[in-house]
Amino acid sequence: MASYLDVTYTNGVIAAKEKYLLKDKISRFCELSAEEAFRALLESGFGGGAETAVSVYDYEKLILREEEQLDAFIREYAPSEAEQAYLLSSRDFHNAKALVKAAHLQTDAERMLASEGLLSLAELRSCVETGNYAPIREKNAELAEACEQATECLSEEPSGSKVGEIFEKALYTYLFKLTKRKPVLKKLLQAKIDRTNILTAFRAADLTEATEKYLPFGKLTEKELSKLFNEDMVRVEKEFSKTPYGEFVKLCLRAKEQGLPMTQAEKLRDGYDVAFFAERKYELQKTEPFLYYVYRRKTEHANVRIVFVCLLAGQSEQEIKQRLRAW
C-alpha cells in the first residue's frame, strides 16, 4: 500500500511554491504584444523559461513542462489515493477513448493522446490491441467496461459522439465511487456534473436528446432539468433564481437568446473549483490547501494558453481578459 505525506508537511511545501505562481502577471500579459508577453513569461521562469522554449510559438512547450511538473507534484504530495486518482484518472479515460477510436479507424492515436494518468499508455495500448481488458479491470473496472462498450458500439453503428458519451459516463461513475468518503471532492464533482447537464440541456435539440446525454450522480434530477425546456424563458430564469445555479442558468439563457456560444457559462463551470476554495482561502483545512493549490496551477496553465492563443490571433486586451478564468 502506498504511503502518503502528512498534510502539514505538504502545506509547508505549498507555501514555498506559491510564490512562483504568476498571479496578476497574467493580466499584465494581456496588455503586451505577443513577443513582449512571451519574454515576460520566460523571465518569470514559467515552464523552465528559455531552457524550454525560444519562440513565442513555442508557448505550448512551456505549458507542457508546467503540466508535467504539476503531475509530479500530485503524485508525490496527494493526501490520499482518492485525491490522486480524482486529479489524474480522467487522462486514462481520454487516452483509452483515443486508442479505441484509432484502432477502429486503423490510424495512429499519437496526436490524440494526453500525458499518462494512473495507467501507462503502453498498458492501455496493449489492452486495446488485444481486446483483453483484464489487466486494467482490477484497477479501473469502469474504464475496462467503457472500452468494451465503445468497441462494440463502433462495430455496430460507428458514432464518435456515442463513444464519447460512453467514456464520459464511465468516468463520472468512477469518480463518484472515489468521492463517497471525500465530501469536498464529492461537492466539486457534483457541481461540475450539474453544470455540464445544464449546458447539455441548452445545447440539445430536445428533451429526449438531453435525457440520453444526462450524467448521473449530480444533485439536479432529470425532472428538474426538464424545466429548462419551457419556452417561457422568464419563467425558467425564475425557477432557478433561488438555486445555486441561478447565475449559471442566466448566462446560458442570455447566450441562447443572442445565438452565441455558451462561453461565459463554460468559463464559470471550469472556474468553479478555484472559486469554491478562494471564497474561504484563509479557512482551508486538511486536504483543501492541496486541492486549492493544484486547481490554481491548472487555472494558470489554462490562462497562459488563452493569453497566447488570443494575442497571436490579434485580439484586444479587453477581449482576452474577458476570456480568462478567475484565479
C-alpha positions as a LaTeX table, in Angstrom:
\begin{tabular}{lrrr}
\hline
Residue & $x$ (\AA) & $y$ (\AA) & $z$ (\AA) \\
\hline
Met1 & 0.00 & 0.00 & 0.00 \\
Ala2 & 1.32 & 3.45 & $-0.91$ \\
Ser3 & 2.21 & 5.82 & 1.93 \\
Tyr4 & 1.12 & 9.45 & 1.81 \\
Leu5 & 2.78 & 12.50 & 3.32 \\
Asp6 & 1.38 & 14.37 & 6.29 \\
Val7 & $-0.77$ & 17.31 & 5.15 \\
Thr8 & 1.05 & 19.70 & 7.49 \\
Tyr9 & 4.33 & 18.98 & 5.71 \\
Thr10 & 2.62 & 19.28 & 2.31 \\
Asn11 & 1.11 & 22.63 & 3.25 \\
Gly12 & 4.59 & 23.87 & 4.08 \\
Val13 & 5.81 & 22.81 & 0.65 \\
Ile14 & 2.84 & 24.56 & $-0.97$ \\
Ala15 & 3.56 & 27.79 & 0.94 \\
Ala16 & 7.06 & 27.79 & $-0.57$ \\
Lys17 & 5.84 & 27.01 & $-4.08$ \\
Glu18 & 3.03 & 29.56 & $-4.15$ \\
Lys19 & 5.46 & 32.45 & $-4.63$ \\
Tyr20 & 6.19 & 31.11 & $-8.11$ \\
Leu21 & 2.59 & 31.43 & $-9.28$ \\
Leu22 & 2.09 & 34.08 & $-11.97$ \\
Lys23 & $-0.93$ & 35.67 & $-10.24$ \\
Asp24 & $-1.51$ & 39.22 & $-11.56$ \\
Lys25 & 1.26 & 38.88 & $-14.15$ \\
Ile26 & $-1.28$ & 37.05 & $-16.33$ \\
Ser27 & $-3.46$ & 40.13 & $-16.50$ \\
Arg28 & $-0.45$ & 42.28 & $-17.45$ \\
Phe29 & 0.47 & 39.88 & $-20.27$ \\
Cys30 & $-2.82$ & 40.82 & $-21.93$ \\
Glu31 & $-1.62$ & 44.43 & $-22.22$ \\
Leu32 & 1.52 & 43.50 & $-24.16$ \\
Ser33 & 2.32 & 42.29 & $-27.65$ \\
Ala34 & 2.74 & 38.54 & $-28.09$ \\
Glu35 & 6.54 & 38.86 & $-28.21$ \\
Glu36 & 6.67 & 41.11 & $-25.15$ \\
Ala37 & 4.36 & 38.80 & $-23.19$ \\
Phe38 & 6.49 & 35.81 & $-24.17$ \\
Arg39 & 9.68 & 37.49 & $-22.93$ \\
Ala40 & 7.94 & 38.35 & $-19.66$ \\
Leu41 & 6.76 & 34.75 & $-19.33$ \\
Leu42 & 10.29 & 33.44 & $-19.86$ \\
Glu43 & 11.64 & 35.90 & $-17.26$ \\
Ser44 & 9.13 & 34.57 & $-14.73$ \\
Gly45 & 10.67 & 31.09 & $-15.11$ \\
Phe46 & 7.36 & 29.57 & $-16.16$ \\
Gly47 & 7.86 & 26.10 & $-17.64$ \\
Gly48 & 11.64 & 26.30 & $-17.37$ \\
Gly49 & 11.86 & 29.61 & $-19.22$ \\
Ala50 & 14.38 & 29.93 & $-22.03$ \\
Glu51 & 15.69 & 26.41 & $-21.37$ \\
Thr52 & 12.39 & 25.05 & $-22.71$ \\
Ala53 & 11.31 & 27.45 & $-25.47$ \\
Val54 & 12.89 & 30.13 & $-27.65$ \\
Ser55 & 10.00 & 31.41 & $-29.78$ \\
Val56 & 6.58 & 32.78 & $-28.89$ \\
Tyr57 & 5.15 & 29.96 & $-30.98$ \\
Asp58 & 6.70 & 27.52 & $-28.51$ \\
Tyr59 & 4.50 & 28.64 & $-25.62$ \\
Glu60 & 2.85 & 25.19 & $-25.55$ \\
Lys61 & 6.23 & 23.67 & $-24.64$ \\
Leu62 & 6.28 & 25.85 & $-21.53$ \\
Ile63 & 2.74 & 24.83 & $-20.59$ \\
Leu64 & 3.55 & 21.15 & $-21.16$ \\
Arg65 & 6.56 & 21.40 & $-18.85$ \\
Glu66 & 4.40 & 23.05 & $-16.17$ \\
Glu67 & 1.76 & 20.34 & $-16.54$ \\
Glu68 & 4.40 & 17.63 & $-16.17$ \\
Gln69 & 5.70 & 19.31 & $-13.02$ \\
Leu70 & 2.20 & 19.57 & $-11.59$ \\
Asp71 & 1.57 & 15.89 & $-12.33$ \\
Ala72 & 4.75 & 15.04 & $-10.45$ \\
Phe73 & 3.63 & 17.20 & $-7.53$ \\
Ile74 & 0.26 & 15.44 & $-7.41$ \\
Arg75 & 1.86 & 12.01 & $-7.47$ \\
Glu76 & 4.24 & 12.94 & $-4.64$ \\
Tyr77 & 2.04 & 15.06 & $-2.40$ \\
Ala78 & $-1.56$ & 13.88 & $-2.90$ \\
Pro79 & $-3.03$ & 13.36 & 0.61 \\
Ser80 & $-4.53$ & 10.00 & $-0.37$ \\
Glu81 & $-5.22$ & 7.67 & $-3.27$ \\
Ala82 & $-8.61$ & 9.32 & $-3.77$ \\
Glu83 & $-7.19$ & 12.80 & $-4.48$ \\
Gln84 & $-4.50$ & 11.39 & $-6.74$ \\
Ala85 & $-7.00$ & 9.34 & $-8.74$ \\
Tyr86 & $-9.54$ & 12.17 & $-8.87$ \\
Leu87 & $-6.99$ & 14.54 & $-10.36$ \\
Leu88 & $-5.24$ & 12.17 & $-12.79$ \\
Ser89 & $-7.63$ & 9.40 & $-13.86$ \\
Ser90 & $-9.52$ & 11.45 & $-16.46$ \\
Arg91 & $-6.40$ & 11.08 & $-18.63$ \\
Asp92 & $-6.85$ & 7.30 & $-18.62$ \\
Phe93 & $-10.39$ & 7.64 & $-19.96$ \\
His94 & $-9.27$ & 10.18 & $-22.58$ \\
Asn95 & $-6.35$ & 8.04 & $-23.74$ \\
Ala96 & $-8.37$ & 4.84 & $-23.82$ \\
Lys97 & $-11.05$ & 6.56 & $-25.90$ \\
Ala98 & $-8.41$ & 7.84 & $-28.34$ \\
Leu99 & $-6.84$ & 4.39 & $-28.66$ \\
Val100 & $-10.20$ & 2.64 & $-29.19$ \\
Lys101 & $-11.19$ & 5.16 & $-31.89$ \\
Ala102 & $-7.79$ & 4.91 & $-33.57$ \\
Ala103 & $-7.96$ & 1.11 & $-33.59$ \\
His104 & $-11.37$ & 1.23 & $-35.26$ \\
Leu105 & $-10.15$ & 3.74 & $-37.86$ \\
Gln106 & $-6.86$ & 1.87 & $-38.27$ \\
Thr107 & $-4.88$ & 5.03 & $-37.69$ \\
Asp108 & $-2.22$ & 6.28 & $-35.27$ \\
Ala109 & $-3.57$ & 7.68 & $-32.00$ \\
Glu110 & $-0.37$ & 9.53 & $-31.07$ \\
Arg111 & $-1.63$ & 13.04 & $-31.78$ \\
Met112 & $-4.83$ & 12.44 & $-29.83$ \\
Leu113 & $-3.16$ & 11.18 & $-26.66$ \\
Ala114 & $-2.70$ & 13.15 & $-23.44$ \\
Ser115 & 0.04 & 12.56 & $-20.89$ \\
Glu116 & $-0.32$ & 9.46 & $-18.72$ \\
Gly117 & $-2.80$ & 9.35 & $-15.86$ \\
Leu118 & $-2.67$ & 6.43 & $-13.45$ \\
Leu119 & $-2.25$ & 3.83 & $-16.20$ \\
Ser120 & 0.64 & 3.74 & $-18.63$ \\
Leu121 & 0.00 & 4.31 & $-22.32$ \\
Ala122 & 1.78 & 1.03 & $-23.06$ \\
Glu123 & $-0.65$ & $-0.89$ & $-20.86$ \\
Leu124 & $-3.71$ & 0.80 & $-22.37$ \\
Arg125 & $-2.43$ & 0.30 & $-25.90$ \\
Ser126 & $-1.78$ & $-3.40$ & $-25.26$ \\
Cys127 & $-5.31$ & $-3.91$ & $-23.91$ \\
Val128 & $-6.90$ & $-2.18$ & $-26.89$ \\
Glu129 & $-4.77$ & $-4.06$ & $-29.41$ \\
Thr130 & $-5.55$ & $-7.48$ & $-27.88$ \\
Gly131 & $-9.12$ & $-6.70$ & $-26.84$ \\
Asn132 & $-8.26$ & $-8.11$ & $-23.41$ \\
Tyr133 & $-9.06$ & $-5.62$ & $-20.64$ \\
Ala134 & $-8.44$ & $-7.98$ & $-17.72$ \\
Pro135 & $-5.09$ & $-6.27$ & $-16.89$ \\
Ile136 & $-6.83$ & $-2.97$ & $-16.14$ \\
Arg137 & $-10.17$ & $-4.26$ & $-14.85$ \\
Glu138 & $-8.98$ & $-4.63$ & $-11.24$ \\
Lys139 & $-7.53$ & $-1.13$ & $-11.30$ \\
Asn140 & $-10.44$ & 0.55 & $-13.05$ \\
Ala141 & $-13.49$ & $-1.59$ & $-13.83$ \\
Glu142 & $-15.43$ & 1.35 & $-15.26$ \\
Leu143 & $-12.68$ & 2.08 & $-17.77$ \\
Ala144 & $-12.46$ & $-1.55$ & $-18.88$ \\
Glu145 & $-16.22$ & $-1.70$ & $-19.35$ \\
Ala146 & $-16.25$ & 1.56 & $-21.30$ \\
Cys147 & $-13.59$ & 0.21 & $-23.68$ \\
Glu148 & $-15.64$ & $-2.93$ & $-24.31$ \\
Gln149 & $-18.88$ & $-0.97$ & $-24.83$ \\
Ala150 & $-17.20$ & 1.54 & $-27.14$ \\
Thr151 & $-15.61$ & $-1.22$ & $-29.23$ \\
Glu152 & $-18.98$ & $-2.92$ & $-29.60$ \\
Cys153 & $-20.65$ & 0.39 & $-30.43$ \\
Leu154 & $-18.15$ & 1.15 & $-33.18$ \\
Ser155 & $-18.56$ & $-2.29$ & $-34.70$ \\
Glu156 & $-22.34$ & $-1.92$ & $-34.90$ \\
Glu157 & $-23.02$ & 1.76 & $-35.52$ \\
Pro158 & $-19.88$ & 3.90 & $-35.79$ \\
Ser159 & $-20.52$ & 7.11 & $-33.85$ \\
Gly160 & $-17.80$ & 9.25 & $-32.34$ \\
Ser161 & $-20.28$ & 11.17 & $-30.21$ \\
Lys162 & $-21.78$ & 7.97 & $-28.81$ \\
Val163 & $-18.34$ & 6.68 & $-27.90$ \\
Gly164 & $-17.66$ & 10.00 & $-26.20$ \\
Glu165 & $-20.82$ & 9.62 & $-24.12$ \\
Ile166 & $-19.82$ & 6.08 & $-23.09$ \\
Phe167 & $-16.45$ & 7.20 & $-21.77$ \\
Glu168 & $-17.82$ & 10.36 & $-20.14$ \\
Lys169 & $-20.48$ & 8.46 & $-18.19$ \\
Ala170 & $-17.95$ & 5.81 & $-17.19$ \\
Leu171 & $-15.56$ & 8.49 & $-15.96$ \\
Tyr172 & $-18.17$ & 10.13 & $-13.75$ \\
Thr173 & $-19.27$ & 6.75 & $-12.41$ \\
Tyr174 & $-15.67$ & 6.03 & $-11.44$ \\
Leu175 & $-15.14$ & 9.48 & $-9.91$ \\
Phe176 & $-18.37$ & 9.27 & $-7.91$ \\
Lys177 & $-17.20$ & 6.00 & $-6.35$ \\
Leu178 & $-13.93$ & 7.68 & $-5.41$ \\
Thr179 & $-15.66$ & 10.55 & $-3.64$ \\
Lys180 & $-18.10$ & 8.63 & $-1.44$ \\
Arg181 & $-15.94$ & 9.25 & 1.64 \\
Lys182 & $-14.45$ & 12.53 & 0.40 \\
Pro183 & $-17.11$ & 15.25 & 0.89 \\
Val184 & $-15.05$ & 18.06 & $-0.63$ \\
Leu185 & $-14.27$ & 16.09 & $-3.79$ \\
Lys186 & $-17.89$ & 14.97 & $-3.98$ \\
Lys187 & $-19.09$ & 18.58 & $-3.84$ \\
Leu188 & $-16.69$ & 19.60 & $-6.62$ \\
Leu189 & $-17.73$ & 16.64 & $-8.75$ \\
Gln190 & $-21.48$ & 17.20 & $-8.36$ \\
Ala191 & $-21.11$ & 20.90 & $-9.13$ \\
Lys192 & $-19.36$ & 20.05 & $-12.39$ \\
Ile193 & $-21.90$ & 17.35 & $-13.29$ \\
Asp194 & $-24.86$ & 19.64 & $-12.68$ \\
Arg195 & $-23.41$ & 22.48 & $-14.71$ \\
Thr196 & $-22.45$ & 20.12 & $-17.51$ \\
Asn197 & $-26.01$ & 18.75 & $-17.57$ \\
Ile198 & $-27.39$ & 22.29 & $-17.75$ \\
Leu199 & $-25.11$ & 23.10 & $-20.69$ \\
Thr200 & $-26.11$ & 19.85 & $-22.39$ \\
Ala201 & $-29.80$ & 20.71 & $-21.97$ \\
Phe202 & $-29.37$ & 24.14 & $-23.52$ \\
Arg203 & $-27.47$ & 22.68 & $-26.47$ \\
Ala204 & $-29.76$ & 19.70 & $-27.02$ \\
Ala205 & $-32.34$ & 19.73 & $-29.79$ \\
Asp206 & $-34.99$ & 18.45 & $-27.40$ \\
Leu207 & $-35.62$ & 16.83 & $-24.04$ \\
Thr208 & $-35.07$ & 13.34 & $-25.46$ \\
Glu209 & $-31.55$ & 14.18 & $-26.55$ \\
Ala210 & $-30.77$ & 15.84 & $-23.22$ \\
Thr211 & $-32.07$ & 12.79 & $-21.36$ \\
Glu212 & $-29.88$ & 10.44 & $-23.40$ \\
Lys213 & $-26.80$ & 12.52 & $-22.55$ \\
Tyr214 & $-27.74$ & 13.09 & $-18.90$ \\
Leu215 & $-24.89$ & 12.44 & $-16.49$ \\
Pro216 & $-25.95$ & 10.75 & $-13.23$ \\
Phe217 & $-24.68$ & 11.48 & $-9.70$ \\
Gly218 & $-25.29$ & 15.24 & $-9.69$ \\
Lys219 & $-27.83$ & 16.96 & $-7.46$ \\
Leu220 & $-30.12$ & 18.10 & $-10.27$ \\
Thr221 & $-32.57$ & 15.39 & $-11.33$ \\
Glu222 & $-33.73$ & 14.81 & $-14.88$ \\
Lys223 & $-37.15$ & 16.17 & $-13.85$ \\
Glu224 & $-35.61$ & 19.41 & $-12.59$ \\
Leu225 & $-33.54$ & 19.79 & $-15.75$ \\
Ser226 & $-36.63$ & 19.28 & $-17.90$ \\
Lys227 & $-37.80$ & 22.71 & $-16.69$ \\
Leu228 & $-35.12$ & 24.22 & $-18.92$ \\
Phe229 & $-37.21$ & 23.24 & $-21.95$ \\
Asn230 & $-40.06$ & 25.56 & $-21.00$ \\
Glu231 & $-40.47$ & 28.09 & $-23.83$ \\
Asp232 & $-41.10$ & 30.84 & $-21.27$ \\
Met233 & $-37.52$ & 31.95 & $-20.61$ \\
Val234 & $-38.59$ & 34.37 & $-17.88$ \\
Arg235 & $-40.19$ & 31.51 & $-16.02$ \\
Val236 & $-37.09$ & 29.34 & $-16.48$ \\
Glu237 & $-34.89$ & 32.06 & $-15.02$ \\
Lys238 & $-37.26$ & 32.48 & $-12.10$ \\
Glu239 & $-37.38$ & 28.71 & $-11.47$ \\
Phe240 & $-33.63$ & 28.58 & $-10.99$ \\
Ser241 & $-33.02$ & 32.05 & $-9.49$ \\
Lys242 & $-33.07$ & 30.82 & $-5.89$ \\
Thr243 & $-30.91$ & 27.77 & $-6.56$ \\
Pro244 & $-27.08$ & 27.59 & $-6.63$ \\
Tyr245 & $-27.39$ & 27.52 & $-10.43$ \\
Gly246 & $-29.22$ & 30.83 & $-10.88$ \\
Glu247 & $-26.34$ & 32.82 & $-12.35$ \\
Phe248 & $-25.20$ & 29.88 & $-14.45$ \\
Val249 & $-28.65$ & 29.36 & $-15.99$ \\
Lys250 & $-28.95$ & 33.11 & $-16.62$ \\
Leu251 & $-25.69$ & 33.09 & $-18.60$ \\
Cys252 & $-26.94$ & 30.15 & $-20.68$ \\
Leu253 & $-30.26$ & 31.88 & $-21.33$ \\
Arg254 & $-28.59$ & 35.10 & $-22.48$ \\
Ala255 & $-26.27$ & 33.21 & $-24.81$ \\
Lys256 & $-29.17$ & 31.22 & $-26.28$ \\
Glu257 & $-31.30$ & 34.33 & $-26.82$ \\
Gln258 & $-28.44$ & 36.06 & $-28.65$ \\
Gly259 & $-27.41$ & 32.97 & $-30.62$ \\
Leu260 & $-23.96$ & 32.98 & $-29.05$ \\
Pro261 & $-21.75$ & 30.14 & $-27.80$ \\
Met262 & $-22.08$ & 29.26 & $-24.11$ \\
Thr263 & $-18.56$ & 30.61 & $-23.49$ \\
Gln264 & $-19.25$ & 32.53 & $-20.30$ \\
Ala265 & $-21.18$ & 29.65 & $-18.76$ \\
Glu266 & $-18.34$ & 27.26 & $-19.62$ \\
Lys267 & $-15.89$ & 29.70 & $-18.04$ \\
Leu268 & $-17.98$ & 29.76 & $-14.87$ \\
Arg269 & $-18.19$ & 25.96 & $-14.76$ \\
Asp270 & $-14.48$ & 25.45 & $-15.41$ \\
Gly271 & $-13.58$ & 28.03 & $-12.78$ \\
Tyr272 & $-15.83$ & 26.59 & $-10.08$ \\
Asp273 & $-13.09$ & 24.57 & $-8.36$ \\
Val274 & $-10.85$ & 27.59 & $-7.75$ \\
Ala275 & $-13.78$ & 29.83 & $-6.81$ \\
Phe276 & $-15.01$ & 27.24 & $-4.28$ \\
Phe277 & $-11.75$ & 27.42 & $-2.33$ \\
Ala278 & $-10.99$ & 31.10 & $-2.97$ \\
Glu279 & $-14.16$ & 32.18 & $-1.17$ \\
Arg280 & $-12.64$ & 30.94 & 2.10 \\
Lys281 & $-8.95$ & 30.69 & 1.27 \\
Tyr282 & $-7.90$ & 31.69 & 4.80 \\
Glu283 & $-10.03$ & 28.99 & 6.39 \\
Leu284 & $-8.97$ & 25.95 & 4.36 \\
Gln285 & $-8.39$ & 22.77 & 6.34 \\
Lys286 & $-6.93$ & 19.28 & 5.94 \\
Thr287 & $-6.63$ & 18.43 & 2.22 \\
Glu288 & $-8.15$ & 21.68 & 0.97 \\
Pro289 & $-4.89$ & 23.70 & 0.66 \\
Phe290 & $-3.50$ & 20.93 & $-1.55$ \\
Leu291 & $-6.57$ & 20.96 & $-3.81$ \\
Tyr292 & $-6.70$ & 24.75 & $-3.96$ \\
Tyr293 & $-3.04$ & 24.93 & $-5.00$ \\
Val294 & $-3.49$ & 22.27 & $-7.69$ \\
Tyr295 & $-6.54$ & 23.99 & $-9.15$ \\
Arg296 & $-4.79$ & 27.35 & $-9.12$ \\
Arg297 & $-1.95$ & 25.81 & $-11.11$ \\
Lys298 & $-4.38$ & 24.22 & $-13.56$ \\
Thr299 & $-6.17$ & 27.56 & $-14.00$ \\
Glu300 & $-2.85$ & 29.29 & $-14.54$ \\
His301 & $-1.94$ & 26.86 & $-17.32$ \\
Ala302 & $-5.32$ & 27.40 & $-18.98$ \\
Asn303 & $-4.97$ & 31.18 & $-18.76$ \\
Val304 & $-1.46$ & 31.22 & $-20.24$ \\
Arg305 & $-2.80$ & 29.21 & $-23.16$ \\
Ile306 & $-5.74$ & 31.61 & $-23.58$ \\
Val307 & $-3.46$ & 34.66 & $-23.49$ \\
Phe308 & $-1.09$ & 33.45 & $-26.21$ \\
Val309 & $-3.75$ & 31.98 & $-28.48$ \\
Cys310 & $-5.59$ & 35.30 & $-28.34$ \\
Leu311 & $-2.51$ & 37.52 & $-28.64$ \\
Leu312 & $-1.31$ & 35.61 & $-31.71$ \\
Ala313 & $-4.82$ & 35.90 & $-33.17$ \\
Gly314 & $-4.67$ & 39.68 & $-32.78$ \\
Gln315 & $-7.40$ & 40.01 & $-30.17$ \\
Ser316 & $-7.63$ & 43.10 & $-27.98$ \\
Glu317 & $-6.68$ & 43.37 & $-24.32$ \\
Gln318 & $-10.34$ & 43.59 & $-23.31$ \\
Glu319 & $-11.33$ & 40.54 & $-25.38$ \\
Ile320 & $-8.56$ & 38.46 & $-23.83$ \\
Lys321 & $-9.31$ & 39.49 & $-20.25$ \\
Gln322 & $-12.95$ & 38.54 & $-20.74$ \\
Arg323 & $-11.87$ & 35.00 & $-21.59$ \\
Leu324 & $-9.58$ & 34.49 & $-18.61$ \\
Arg325 & $-10.66$ & 32.24 & $-15.77$ \\
Ala326 & $-10.68$ & 33.74 & $-12.29$ \\
Trp327 & $-7.64$ & 32.76 & $-10.25$ \\
\hline
\end{tabular}
